[in-house]
Amino acid sequence: MRRFALAAALACLTALPAWAQPQAKIAQGALSGVSEGATSVFKGIPFAAPPVGALRWRAPQPASGWSGVRDASAFGPICPQINLPGRLQLPQSEDCLTLNVWTPNNAPGTKLPVMVWIYGGSFVFGGSAFPTYDGVELAQHGVVVVTLNYRLGWLGTFNHPALAAANAGEPKGDFGLLDQIAALAWVRKNIAAFGGDPANVTIFGESAGGMSVNDLVVSPLAHGLFAKAISESGLGLWTIGTSAQAQQNAVTFAALESADGASPDALAKLRTLSTEQILADQKKLSVQSSPYVDGTVLPDQPTALFAQGKVAHVAYLAGSNSDEATLMSAIHMTNDDMLKPFGDALPIVRKAYESDGKLSDDQFARQVFADGLFASGAQGLAAFEAKLGEPAYVYHFDYVFDALRLFTSGVGHGGEIPYIFGFTGISMDPNFASKMKFATDKDKSIAAMMEGYWTNFAKTGNPNGAGLPQWDSSNVAAPETLVVNDRTKTIAGFRKPQLTFIYAGWTKRTGLSLPN
């Protein structure tokens, strides 16, 4: 009899009823998630109405509620995008405005810091369902992690003239950024149901996600929705497009479908196109589609708004990697593109770059690329926030995975991400799983360190904590940079001789200058 009772108890434990799964009650209705160890996970939660039919190329509209308990055990589809060779293929749909939440099992009723991740991908690919962005390890540091989808390509940025007369009063054009803002508004309204503190939200993202973070810091529509910001490889001093340029791109696209002019009929025709046709046209024209100065979401160039102090007053953390030039070919930039702008001053610039030894032309150009697009932007925007009296921290990630040291001398674009999210997620991606089995104790310790910095920053606005190398905050008078490698430490004036030339060129192009 006792054996029968024990067997019955074990059967109950191995086949838990639906009600034993983690539950949450949000404004839209009840959710049933899944448990992953000490973490509860809720996936595929709609934060806005599906942007389909008449809602294509409109600001995100409120999501509908539901009766009963919604299954939140699986990711929703990622937003439509051109499939890239060698990249994990995931289900796509225009009905993609969903987000995912990882929260410690003991979180309900608490007020944990919240970290909202924005993925990169040049604003044309990416998605929150990619295993790389699994939030389970970060959540184990006592934070609630949210990842979200936002519209991409011409579905995410579209400034067709016919939109001007439609839906008066709604912001238009920068739809991907509007999706991110809608998701943050959802977090503000609902995150307490998962144990999160709506008043302590950190946004963080990489590449296009890092640029999005900077855009949200300057966007009046996003102010008040987050308290801290982390921009990883966010091209901080990058000049974005204008409304006129975005409109020309949209008109060029529309002409492919014989939908010329500003009439409602033209817009209606474009809204009947399949996503496959839109992606085919996007690929055919190879026109970049990314956020632009629209006057509402982005009132001006982000760099100008940082320089003018017209930004959210938040704790700010930014940085870049040691070999960002792995991105050069993807954005079709050559060595000449990087070096010709220096003109007659090129020998002087080269001398500064060769202070530690001779460089080949390729090495020289790659370093200029990394400094010009990434390191300068991280230090520059941090200086503007520091001028406002906000905590500002800068990093340079130069730790190379142990098993790769014979094959590479630096950390490529996006190479810091596995160390931020931990190796759990990336080990589930077939593109990386074989490499992750070679992770050494040193690799894992760097991941633990980076997770600690990021979650400490989310908790307090200061990344420092017990057992971590001291990370000094940056300020206008003495820029400080945490250089992450085998001997992680803060370095004052990091790459100052090289960046001096980058800043001089930026000032000449824009008329702006760094605080001093």
Steps between C-alpha positions, in 0.01 A plus 500: 500500500782736588668417167177585319474834682863584416448409134188717486688795650785462251250487214354831615846658510598383152171598336413832659150628421458820301422699813846422639667696220602862580206737465473877459204736475553807282263766371414292191426178688659198667819330377646155551876475452768238553768442762868481409679408819460789743353727233145545374470580130207653311535521123314643204298759694340757265582858599322658201241405241625308195624768251322343203249618241398858575743502798804444277709820515313637797620573850446192721142471627389347834505121522173318557427310820385141533284283719628193678871427534730571206780253432829692525738207460627572145655795321292687248629530142773752423423798276534454120857519373723371223645164600879508524713195408636322805264673741250309710166505317197571720127537422416848369174694492386859474307420818819521705460767767557276799741493792639246746564513874747308720451547874633322810248253639490688829433834330119544528422786738858632494646803325791370298697708248385451141731462197344547155711367211489644146667281238729615221503414130537825302124558547433237233537168685496354850244386754444432867462125443866447407656275768789743547264732690373242749450687828520213746855569627448874544175437688692285749682818605175636644360696206200467270607471135278605208579449131280645226438497126477814287421553132791488257595617153235685303233372735684673785607824335277647231438862410271479197330836415155338524552451875501875560122532471418173674425463871550860603690550823681167489879492469602341171800349332723373782270207572769270640591758765131555572470125559783517753330791676169309506677201655652725768155644572373140535782427743413808706138381523547125548845406630394507867303181426837327447665648808664787311530863609348726230700792639834321457526400134829474310499488121796325337581399146779432252580648155163610358370423848770725648405771252138451603601552863662831407193596296273423796719710729433802275140423402245709694247219452716259702595726789380370835477139379850399617755604760827366358645430156772270364616545140725221370678587174235764440674725243446795734622780270338357187301746287159352417282570197258784444128496433563594138739207452256258660220630280709453186570140602129436552409658167763291321356187655141598418595561136597132470136417575351780286370671814626850424368821648360604834144377454328264748463256210877466475528424871210255484671314216825475692312362799371213290850382408621176651792518738689278255461764227608779731812304600573421135481870410714589801766252389484620138564865586741442790386830655581533869190543715576631847373769741516856373434849631121521474443799729293312758656170602843646419479882497861542381822309449561294817853639532367856483243424770769346723719808445208730587414302813153420359513142622363281775702559816591138567798294608681410178741218412653451154786325330641312205713200406862478393436380142175668396641503147356152449197707397678689219416267215138464613443875465714521184774723640852477360840606634489803270163602641657518843832665414433745215306750718823580687651644180844654546483432875510124446875460583448683829200283586693187410785600729256522792358159418847346472623621838517135611644361176460492123162414349409367159260710294224256586573506873513879495165532319334246728607688810375828355168330425466368856592836654302713258174312521507342844760594764461874436122478522504315831740746661334800337141434606613396848673839528176680417307307768782560749476873427138483615617351828385147422707186572684402181710190438701395192643157412722348230453124466820322399467155654537231232337162559780260600440253217515778238827666597699328228256622236422860595668791671190690607131488585271549205178695474247343738766283664419626849138377491563141623685644800207727585229233474719211611568190296166324558318661210779500246565132573148431367580665166628239253729764348692531829432185700814320378721789614335538840602150610858629503424778751771511766477609862655829395231553233230426756652737756495785247134424427422505872684831533312663214165371623587644839589841359185522288260388772666715768457797270133409453453483875678818609640691203849391605652182345745437784454222753676252721769299324499710182793711371438866583325686218547875540230727364587723210483876525559793271839594643641146519338241270538152644455169316477149642714282271379140527768237435716262701594793726176698511551851637398863454729707276494880497517667160460172312599546132504876544768568230298309239157627602619862490511478119161327487338773709662775295350353183159462665504862614590615150212303345231584754600827665460325836767444761549291811462662843818618664 
